[in-house]
């Protein structure tokens, strides 16, 4: 019987080969988080962008002009230095043992936990990929796409509509640039008016942050109420018309996702309501198991930013 690849991942994979692996990743993330709590959102995005292209194999970490890092959707990715720092420490302690892909998966878990979000056991044993091509990352989900397109892209990865809404909930600690949503604030779809789904008082706030002649790269929190705390207020914002990205706000309008948003927002129907933190843990384990390389596949990089033997 041939087991599926993801079944080859195991919680505690390094318990004998590098027993301090997880604690070293944790302490590294803690030191960066203490200096800059927004690094948590950076690591979450980095991990998602890694897993959605060729699976969770660290291919997004490669620094090369042809690599994924240079794809349009990967503009602004950050958190590389956290992974590189942890990797350097682990190479000193257990050379050639812990993969960059696993470090990123573990660091993401720790970052969410430090942001008052849930913690979970991360199955490990991923190996690092040997391919990173920018064109393969051009089809990552975009904030400009309709929800049906996002649903399709997630389905192609074996992820459900519930997984989609749950993972987008990571935006509770995220930031975005004015240029990715300012078109909603003025002449939306050539109507001469703003996007009608935006709450009027929030529209005023967004126009102040992102005026017509303002800095297109100015960062704006995607959760106006608690941008550094991992919680469900992001979903409450969607219900109230306070979503920043159009694709986030559309989750509240779309027939397939509206009920999931409503349950996460805290409008629970008795004991049947979904709990965001609980579902987020499950969705992250599912995401981080996508198309992983194990066994003799790939390699264990010495440096996360380049393939071995370069």
LOBATOR-537601 format. One record per residue (C-alpha): residue in three letters; chain; residue number from 1; x, y, z. Coordinates in steps of 0.001 Angstrom, whole numbers, m for minus. Layout:
N
@residu Ala&chaine A&num NUM&east X&north Y&up Z
...
END
This chain:
310
@residu Unk&chaine A&num 1&east 0&north 0&up 0
@residu Unk&chaine A&num 2&east 1386&north 3419&up m988
@residu Unk&chaine A&num 3&east 561&north 6128&up 1535
@residu Unk&chaine A&num 4&east m225&north 9635&up 277
@residu Unk&chaine A&num 5&east 2737&north 11969&up 607
@residu Unk&chaine A&num 6&east 1198&north 14113&up 3328
@residu Unk&chaine A&num 7&east 793&north 11026&up 5514
@residu Unk&chaine A&num 8&east 4602&north 10920&up 5628
@residu Unk&chaine A&num 9&east 4699&north 14142&up 7624
@residu Unk&chaine A&num 10&east 4733&north 13563&up 11375
@residu Unk&chaine A&num 11&east 4406&north 15735&up 14452
@residu Unk&chaine A&num 12&east 7785&north 15639&up 16215
@residu Unk&chaine A&num 13&east 9665&north 14528&up 13090
@residu Unk&chaine A&num 14&east 12905&north 16031&up 14484
@residu Unk&chaine A&num 15&east 12515&north 14736&up 18044
@residu Unk&chaine A&num 16&east 15566&north 12464&up 17662
@residu Unk&chaine A&num 17&east 17521&north 14014&up 14776
@residu Unk&chaine A&num 18&east 17390&north 17609&up 16065
@residu Unk&chaine A&num 19&east 15415&north 17748&up 19321
@residu Unk&chaine A&num 20&east 15799&north 21515&up 19791
@residu Unk&chaine A&num 21&east 14560&north 22371&up 16296
@residu Unk&chaine A&num 22&east 11113&north 23616&up 17250
@residu Unk&chaine A&num 23&east 12287&north 25539&up 20320
@residu Unk&chaine A&num 24&east 14989&north 27322&up 18295
@residu Unk&chaine A&num 25&east 12460&north 28361&up 15652
@residu Unk&chaine A&num 26&east 10150&north 29549&up 18421
@residu Unk&chaine A&num 27&east 12787&north 31661&up 20184
@residu Unk&chaine A&num 28&east 13879&north 33180&up 16866
@residu Unk&chaine A&num 29&east 10311&north 34185&up 15970
@residu Unk&chaine A&num 30&east 9847&north 35603&up 19476
@residu Unk&chaine A&num 31&east 12865&north 37880&up 19154
@residu Unk&chaine A&num 32&east 11706&north 39286&up 15806
@residu Unk&chaine A&num 33&east 8101&north 39575&up 16988
@residu Unk&chaine A&num 34&east 9185&north 41515&up 20068
@residu Unk&chaine A&num 35&east 10967&north 44039&up 17828
@residu Unk&chaine A&num 36&east 8142&north 44198&up 15246
@residu Unk&chaine A&num 37&east 4789&north 42444&up 15834
@residu Unk&chaine A&num 38&east 3776&north 42977&up 12180
@residu Unk&chaine A&num 39&east 6306&north 40266&up 11241
@residu Unk&chaine A&num 40&east 3609&north 37724&up 12187
@residu Unk&chaine A&num 41&east 1429&north 38721&up 9239
@residu Unk&chaine A&num 42&east 4523&north 38668&up 7019
@residu Unk&chaine A&num 43&east 5309&north 35077&up 7937
@residu Unk&chaine A&num 44&east 1692&north 33983&up 7416
@residu Unk&chaine A&num 45&east 1626&north 35473&up 3931
@residu Unk&chaine A&num 46&east 5048&north 34028&up 3102
@residu Unk&chaine A&num 47&east 3915&north 30531&up 4102
@residu Unk&chaine A&num 48&east 662&north 30792&up 2148
@residu Unk&chaine A&num 49&east 2469&north 32004&up m980
@residu Unk&chaine A&num 50&east 4939&north 29141&up m627
@residu Unk&chaine A&num 51&east 2292&north 26445&up m241
@residu Unk&chaine A&num 52&east 59&north 27674&up m3066
@residu Unk&chaine A&num 53&east 2835&north 27274&up m5645
@residu Unk&chaine A&num 54&east 4295&north 23752&up m6029
@residu Unk&chaine A&num 55&east 3294&north 22915&up m2466
@residu Unk&chaine A&num 56&east 5007&north 23801&up 819
@residu Unk&chaine A&num 57&east 8599&north 23293&up m288
@residu Unk&chaine A&num 58&east 10353&north 26556&up 502
@residu Unk&chaine A&num 59&east 10500&north 27492&up m3196
@residu Unk&chaine A&num 60&east 9356&north 31053&up m2388
@residu Unk&chaine A&num 61&east 12543&north 31564&up m333
@residu Unk&chaine A&num 62&east 14923&north 31270&up m3307
@residu Unk&chaine A&num 63&east 16640&north 34544&up m4226
@residu Unk&chaine A&num 64&east 17204&north 34476&up m7966
@residu Unk&chaine A&num 65&east 16017&north 36706&up m10805
@residu Unk&chaine A&num 66&east 13949&north 33854&up m12279
@residu Unk&chaine A&num 67&east 12519&north 32667&up m8935
@residu Unk&chaine A&num 68&east 9011&north 32958&up m7478
@residu Unk&chaine A&num 69&east 10047&north 35916&up m5336
@residu Unk&chaine A&num 70&east 10020&north 38087&up m8486
@residu Unk&chaine A&num 71&east 6433&north 37300&up m9494
@residu Unk&chaine A&num 72&east 3973&north 40202&up m9303
@residu Unk&chaine A&num 73&east 1775&north 38645&up m6585
@residu Unk&chaine A&num 74&east 4873&north 38184&up m4388
@residu Unk&chaine A&num 75&east 5654&north 41896&up m4177
@residu Unk&chaine A&num 76&east 6177&north 42918&up m588
@residu Unk&chaine A&num 77&east 6679&north 39431&up 827
@residu Unk&chaine A&num 78&east 8625&north 39592&up 4082
@residu Unk&chaine A&num 79&east 9866&north 37411&up 6916
@residu Unk&chaine A&num 80&east 12799&north 35880&up 5033
@residu Unk&chaine A&num 81&east 15289&north 37038&up 7666
@residu Unk&chaine A&num 82&east 13417&north 35125&up 10398
@residu Unk&chaine A&num 83&east 13665&north 31870&up 8439
@residu Unk&chaine A&num 84&east 17313&north 32534&up 7511
@residu Unk&chaine A&num 85&east 18234&north 33285&up 11130
@residu Unk&chaine A&num 86&east 16607&north 30120&up 12472
@residu Unk&chaine A&num 87&east 18187&north 28098&up 9656
@residu Unk&chaine A&num 88&east 21683&north 29393&up 10480
@residu Unk&chaine A&num 89&east 21275&north 28382&up 14119
@residu Unk&chaine A&num 90&east 19969&north 24941&up 13171
@residu Unk&chaine A&num 91&east 22760&north 24367&up 10663
@residu Unk&chaine A&num 92&east 25250&north 24973&up 13484
@residu Unk&chaine A&num 93&east 23429&north 22547&up 15741
@residu Unk&chaine A&num 94&east 22154&north 19871&up 13323
@residu Unk&chaine A&num 95&east 23697&north 20435&up 9881
@residu Unk&chaine A&num 96&east 21694&north 19197&up 6922
@residu Unk&chaine A&num 97&east 18731&north 18026&up 8982
@residu Unk&chaine A&num 98&east 15957&north 20653&up 9221
@residu Unk&chaine A&num 99&east 14395&north 21915&up 5985
@residu Unk&chaine A&num 100&east 13642&north 25535&up 5213
@residu Unk&chaine A&num 101&east 10070&north 24520&up 4341
@residu Unk&chaine A&num 102&east 9596&north 23113&up 7857
@residu Unk&chaine A&num 103&east 11165&north 26169&up 9473
@residu Unk&chaine A&num 104&east 8662&north 28383&up 7646
@residu Unk&chaine A&num 105&east 5708&north 26178&up 8658
@residu Unk&chaine A&num 106&east 6810&north 26184&up 12304
@residu Unk&chaine A&num 107&east 7579&north 29910&up 12339
@residu Unk&chaine A&num 108&east 4115&north 30667&up 10974
@residu Unk&chaine A&num 109&east 2466&north 28669&up 13751
@residu Unk&chaine A&num 110&east 4564&north 30467&up 16368
@residu Unk&chaine A&num 111&east 3792&north 33879&up 14869
@residu Unk&chaine A&num 112&east 35&north 33252&up 15052
@residu Unk&chaine A&num 113&east 362&north 32010&up 18617
@residu Unk&chaine A&num 114&east 2342&north 35109&up 19646
@residu Unk&chaine A&num 115&east m424&north 37270&up 18131
@residu Unk&chaine A&num 116&east m2947&north 35832&up 20629
@residu Unk&chaine A&num 117&east m4156&north 33370&up 18017
@residu Unk&chaine A&num 118&east m4361&north 29587&up 18281
@residu Unk&chaine A&num 119&east m1407&north 27223&up 18422
@residu Unk&chaine A&num 120&east m1334&north 23788&up 16819
@residu Unk&chaine A&num 121&east 949&north 20801&up 16339
@residu Unk&chaine A&num 122&east 2752&north 21185&up 13012
@residu Unk&chaine A&num 123&east 3425&north 17917&up 11169
@residu Unk&chaine A&num 124&east 7032&north 18120&up 9907
@residu Unk&chaine A&num 125&east 9251&north 16197&up 7526
@residu Unk&chaine A&num 126&east 8954&north 18442&up 4448
@residu Unk&chaine A&num 127&east 11953&north 18647&up 2158
@residu Unk&chaine A&num 128&east 12976&north 21692&up 149
@residu Unk&chaine A&num 129&east 12108&north 21924&up m3528
@residu Unk&chaine A&num 130&east 14677&north 22236&up m6302
@residu Unk&chaine A&num 131&east 12590&north 24446&up m8600
@residu Unk&chaine A&num 132&east 11473&north 28084&up m8222
@residu Unk&chaine A&num 133&east 10123&north 29859&up m11302
@residu Unk&chaine A&num 134&east 8448&north 33264&up m11202
@residu Unk&chaine A&num 135&east 5819&north 32434&up m13833
@residu Unk&chaine A&num 136&east 4433&north 29669&up m11617
@residu Unk&chaine A&num 137&east 3519&north 32236&up m8957
@residu Unk&chaine A&num 138&east 1660&north 34598&up m11296
@residu Unk&chaine A&num 139&east m1630&north 32771&up m10742
@residu Unk&chaine A&num 140&east m1840&north 33209&up m6966
@residu Unk&chaine A&num 141&east m5278&north 34404&up m5769
@residu Unk&chaine A&num 142&east m5617&north 38154&up m6365
@residu Unk&chaine A&num 143&east m7700&north 40710&up m4425
@residu Unk&chaine A&num 144&east m9125&north 41856&up m7760
@residu Unk&chaine A&num 145&east m10637&north 38479&up m8647
@residu Unk&chaine A&num 146&east m14268&north 37416&up m8073
@residu Unk&chaine A&num 147&east m14971&north 34986&up m5221
@residu Unk&chaine A&num 148&east m15883&north 32264&up m7739
@residu Unk&chaine A&num 149&east m12325&north 32414&up m9089
@residu Unk&chaine A&num 150&east m10908&north 32119&up m5560
@residu Unk&chaine A&num 151&east m13197&north 29178&up m4834
@residu Unk&chaine A&num 152&east m11955&north 27473&up m8007
@residu Unk&chaine A&num 153&east m8280&north 28122&up m7233
@residu Unk&chaine A&num 154&east m8687&north 26720&up m3723
@residu Unk&chaine A&num 155&east m10641&north 23722&up m5025
@residu Unk&chaine A&num 156&east m7760&north 22904&up m7380
@residu Unk&chaine A&num 157&east m5615&north 22540&up m4247
@residu Unk&chaine A&num 158&east m8169&north 20330&up m2522
@residu Unk&chaine A&num 159&east m9332&north 23192&up m296
@residu Unk&chaine A&num 160&east m13013&north 23919&up 361
@residu Unk&chaine A&num 161&east m15023&north 27140&up 504
@residu Unk&chaine A&num 162&east m14793&north 26887&up 4274
@residu Unk&chaine A&num 163&east m10993&north 26604&up 4037
@residu Unk&chaine A&num 164&east m10997&north 29711&up 1817
@residu Unk&chaine A&num 165&east m12938&north 31862&up 4283
@residu Unk&chaine A&num 166&east m10956&north 30472&up 7235
@residu Unk&chaine A&num 167&east m7553&north 31138&up 5686
@residu Unk&chaine A&num 168&east m8563&north 34623&up 4497
@residu Unk&chaine A&num 169&east m9251&north 35241&up 8191
@residu Unk&chaine A&num 170&east m5461&north 35519&up 8530
@residu Unk&chaine A&num 171&east m6038&north 39088&up 7323
@residu Unk&chaine A&num 172&east m7031&north 39857&up 10906
@residu Unk&chaine A&num 173&east m3340&north 40729&up 11445
@residu Unk&chaine A&num 174&east m2544&north 41735&up 7864
@residu Unk&chaine A&num 175&east m1788&north 44999&up 6125
@residu Unk&chaine A&num 176&east m2221&north 46004&up 2510
@residu Unk&chaine A&num 177&east m1235&north 48922&up 277
@residu Unk&chaine A&num 178&east m3517&north 51779&up m767
@residu Unk&chaine A&num 179&east m2953&north 50844&up m4418
@residu Unk&chaine A&num 180&east m4714&north 47497&up m3929
@residu Unk&chaine A&num 181&east m8057&north 48992&up m2900
@residu Unk&chaine A&num 182&east m8080&north 52771&up m3589
@residu Unk&chaine A&num 183&east m10095&north 52157&up m6775
@residu Unk&chaine A&num 184&east m13021&north 51301&up m4471
@residu Unk&chaine A&num 185&east m13026&north 54749&up m2873
@residu Unk&chaine A&num 186&east m13860&north 57065&up m5772
@residu Unk&chaine A&num 187&east m15003&north 56091&up m9255
@residu Unk&chaine A&num 188&east m15807&north 52420&up m8652
@residu Unk&chaine A&num 189&east m16563&north 50504&up m11895
@residu Unk&chaine A&num 190&east m16858&north 53863&up m13710
@residu Unk&chaine A&num 191&east m19993&north 54829&up m11767
@residu Unk&chaine A&num 192&east m18565&north 58049&up m10388
@residu Unk&chaine A&num 193&east m19342&north 56717&up m6912
@residu Unk&chaine A&num 194&east m17454&north 54623&up m4332
@residu Unk&chaine A&num 195&east m18057&north 50905&up m3881
@residu Unk&chaine A&num 196&east m21546&north 50841&up m2316
@residu Unk&chaine A&num 197&east m20612&north 47937&up m16
@residu Unk&chaine A&num 198&east m18248&north 50163&up 1998
@residu Unk&chaine A&num 199&east m19678&north 51505&up 5257
@residu Unk&chaine A&num 200&east m19899&north 55337&up 4821
@residu Unk&chaine A&num 201&east m17966&north 56137&up 8001
@residu Unk&chaine A&num 202&east m15253&north 53633&up 7056
@residu Unk&chaine A&num 203&east m15127&north 55160&up 3572
@residu Unk&chaine A&num 204&east m14215&north 58495&up 5156
@residu Unk&chaine A&num 205&east m11409&north 56812&up 7115
@residu Unk&chaine A&num 206&east m10042&north 55069&up 4028
@residu Unk&chaine A&num 207&east m10149&north 58248&up 1936
@residu Unk&chaine A&num 208&east m8175&north 60035&up 4651
@residu Unk&chaine A&num 209&east m5562&north 57252&up 4675
@residu Unk&chaine A&num 210&east m5446&north 56943&up 891
@residu Unk&chaine A&num 211&east m6215&north 60301&up m766
@residu Unk&chaine A&num 212&east m6267&north 60521&up m4560
@residu Unk&chaine A&num 213&east m2762&north 61975&up m4740
@residu Unk&chaine A&num 214&east m1431&north 59967&up m1788
@residu Unk&chaine A&num 215&east 1290&north 57339&up m1483
@residu Unk&chaine A&num 216&east 87&north 54178&up m3295
@residu Unk&chaine A&num 217&east 2369&north 52057&up m1103
@residu Unk&chaine A&num 218&east 1048&north 53342&up 2221
@residu Unk&chaine A&num 219&east 194&north 50406&up 4468
@residu Unk&chaine A&num 220&east m3315&north 50064&up 5858
@residu Unk&chaine A&num 221&east m4506&north 47495&up 8411
@residu Unk&chaine A&num 222&east m7017&north 44977&up 7040
@residu Unk&chaine A&num 223&east m8634&north 44716&up 10486
@residu Unk&chaine A&num 224&east m9338&north 48263&up 11654
@residu Unk&chaine A&num 225&east m10154&north 47227&up 15220
@residu Unk&chaine A&num 226&east m7285&north 44980&up 16314
@residu Unk&chaine A&num 227&east m4608&north 44839&up 13652
@residu Unk&chaine A&num 228&east m2013&north 43136&up 15854
@residu Unk&chaine A&num 229&east m4334&north 40658&up 17555
@residu Unk&chaine A&num 230&east m5402&north 37433&up 15895
@residu Unk&chaine A&num 231&east m9162&north 37341&up 16497
@residu Unk&chaine A&num 232&east m12505&north 37222&up 14700
@residu Unk&chaine A&num 233&east m13050&north 41007&up 14473
@residu Unk&chaine A&num 234&east m11996&north 40799&up 10804
@residu Unk&chaine A&num 235&east m15227&north 38904&up 10102
@residu Unk&chaine A&num 236&east m17313&north 41339&up 12135
@residu Unk&chaine A&num 237&east m15860&north 44071&up 9953
@residu Unk&chaine A&num 238&east m17022&north 42292&up 6791
@residu Unk&chaine A&num 239&east m20574&north 42048&up 8167
@residu Unk&chaine A&num 240&east m20490&north 45792&up 8864
@residu Unk&chaine A&num 241&east m19077&north 46806&up 5472
@residu Unk&chaine A&num 242&east m15620&north 47489&up 6872
@residu Unk&chaine A&num 243&east m13607&north 45160&up 4645
@residu Unk&chaine A&num 244&east m10572&north 46818&up 3036
@residu Unk&chaine A&num 245&east m9891&north 44529&up 60
@residu Unk&chaine A&num 246&east m12736&north 44031&up m2388
@residu Unk&chaine A&num 247&east m12229&north 40246&up m2400
@residu Unk&chaine A&num 248&east m12531&north 40178&up 1413
@residu Unk&chaine A&num 249&east m15735&north 42217&up 1455
@residu Unk&chaine A&num 250&east m17232&north 40051&up m1320
@residu Unk&chaine A&num 251&east m17083&north 37040&up 1017
@residu Unk&chaine A&num 252&east m20021&north 38642&up 2833
@residu Unk&chaine A&num 253&east m21994&north 39128&up m391
@residu Unk&chaine A&num 254&east m21353&north 35712&up m1970
@residu Unk&chaine A&num 255&east m23978&north 33004&up m1474
@residu Unk&chaine A&num 256&east m21387&north 30249&up m907
@residu Unk&chaine A&num 257&east m19360&north 32085&up 1728
@residu Unk&chaine A&num 258&east m21756&north 34434&up 3524
@residu Unk&chaine A&num 259&east m22940&north 31895&up 6107
@residu Unk&chaine A&num 260&east m19366&north 30964&up 7007
@residu Unk&chaine A&num 261&east m18485&north 34633&up 7557
@residu Unk&chaine A&num 262&east m21608&north 35048&up 9671
@residu Unk&chaine A&num 263&east m20716&north 32123&up 11908
@residu Unk&chaine A&num 264&east m17141&north 33323&up 12376
@residu Unk&chaine A&num 265&east m18351&north 36845&up 13122
@residu Unk&chaine A&num 266&east m19883&north 35528&up 16314
@residu Unk&chaine A&num 267&east m23546&north 35517&up 15368
@residu Unk&chaine A&num 268&east m23796&north 31944&up 16504
@residu Unk&chaine A&num 269&east m26855&north 29761&up 16256
@residu Unk&chaine A&num 270&east m26681&north 27908&up 19534
@residu Unk&chaine A&num 271&east m23839&north 25405&up 19735
@residu Unk&chaine A&num 272&east m23723&north 24887&up 15978
@residu Unk&chaine A&num 273&east m21609&north 27967&up 15322
@residu Unk&chaine A&num 274&east m18160&north 27426&up 13884
@residu Unk&chaine A&num 275&east m15269&north 28587&up 16027
@residu Unk&chaine A&num 276&east m12743&north 30491&up 13976
@residu Unk&chaine A&num 277&east m9656&north 29591&up 16014
@residu Unk&chaine A&num 278&east m10498&north 25889&up 15994
@residu Unk&chaine A&num 279&east m11165&north 25829&up 12264
@residu Unk&chaine A&num 280&east m8098&north 27952&up 11522
@residu Unk&chaine A&num 281&east m5805&north 25363&up 13113
@residu Unk&chaine A&num 282&east m7312&north 22604&up 10963
@residu Unk&chaine A&num 283&east m7122&north 24696&up 7798
@residu Unk&chaine A&num 284&east m3471&north 25572&up 8428
@residu Unk&chaine A&num 285&east m2484&north 21923&up 8877
@residu Unk&chaine A&num 286&east m4322&north 21157&up 5630
@residu Unk&chaine A&num 287&east m2666&north 24073&up 3805
@residu Unk&chaine A&num 288&east 805&north 23220&up 5103
@residu Unk&chaine A&num 289&east 449&north 19633&up 3872
@residu Unk&chaine A&num 290&east m193&north 20604&up 240
@residu Unk&chaine A&num 291&east 1979&north 18724&up m2261
@residu Unk&chaine A&num 292&east 4847&north 18370&up 195
@residu Unk&chaine A&num 293&east 8094&north 16686&up m735
@residu Unk&chaine A&num 294&east 9247&north 13953&up 1645
@residu Unk&chaine A&num 295&east 11601&north 10993&up 1803
@residu Unk&chaine A&num 296&east 14172&north 11275&up m973
@residu Unk&chaine A&num 297&east 12394&north 14063&up m2874
@residu Unk&chaine A&num 298&east 13975&north 17505&up m3040
@residu Unk&chaine A&num 299&east 16810&north 18350&up m658
@residu Unk&chaine A&num 300&east 17635&north 19917&up 2698
@residu Unk&chaine A&num 301&east 19092&north 23296&up 1763
@residu Unk&chaine A&num 302&east 22134&north 24650&up 3570
@residu Unk&chaine A&num 303&east 20957&north 28203&up 2845
@residu Unk&chaine A&num 304&east 17249&north 28868&up 2406
@residu Unk&chaine A&num 305&east 17891&north 31468&up m287
@residu Unk&chaine A&num 306&east 19692&north 29147&up m2707
@residu Unk&chaine A&num 307&east 19649&north 25573&up m3911
@residu Unk&chaine A&num 308&east 22498&north 23318&up m2829
@residu Unk&chaine A&num 309&east 25452&north 22860&up m5204
@residu Unk&chaine A&num 310&east 25019&north 26205&up m6898
END
